[in-house]
Amino acid sequence: MSQNLTLRLTDTAENDIAEIWAYIATEASEKVATGFVDGVHKTLEVVRKSPRMGAMREQLSEGLRVTFHHPYAIYYRITKQELIIIRVLHGARDAAAISEQGGFVQ
């Protein structure tokens, strides 16, 4: 079922994406970094249209879902009007440890 939700990134998620861009720009190039971040934003648009596509991660935080833009995990919550992007983290990161440190609070 498609929904018309407003997409909102938390400050933390925006910082995550900026750090990803900087890392890829340093390791590869600005062009590659920009292309990757554009791909993340396309994935966010797909999720906005079908927000329940992501797997539930209730064990990490209430109402938390995750989808992927390889190799990054996109953590989000759905409200009646918004798709809230909480974090964008490398898939190898320990999500349980991040959750214990309050890393999925919006």
Long-range contacts (C-beta under 8 A, 24 or more apart in sequence): 1-50, 1-52, 2-49, 2-50, 3-48, 3-49, 3-50, 3-51, 5-48, 5-51, 5-78, 5-79, 5-81, 5-82, 5-83, 6-81, 6-82, 6-83, 7-44, 7-45, 7-48, 7-82, 7-83, 7-85, 8-82, 8-83, 8-84, 8-85, 9-84, 9-85, 10-84, 10-85, 10-86, 10-87, 10-106, 12-86, 12-87, 12-103, 13-85, 13-86, 13-87, 13-88, 16-87, 16-88, 16-89, 17-88, 20-72, 20-88, 39-69, 40-69, 40-72, 40-74, 40-88, 43-67, 43-68, 43-69, 43-74, 44-74, 44-83, 44-85, 47-74, 47-76, 47-83, 48-83, 51-76, 51-78, 51-83, 52-78, 57-95, 59-96, 60-95, 60-96, 60-98, 60-99, 60-104, 61-86, 61-99, 61-104, 61-105, 64-104, 66-95, 75-104, 77-106
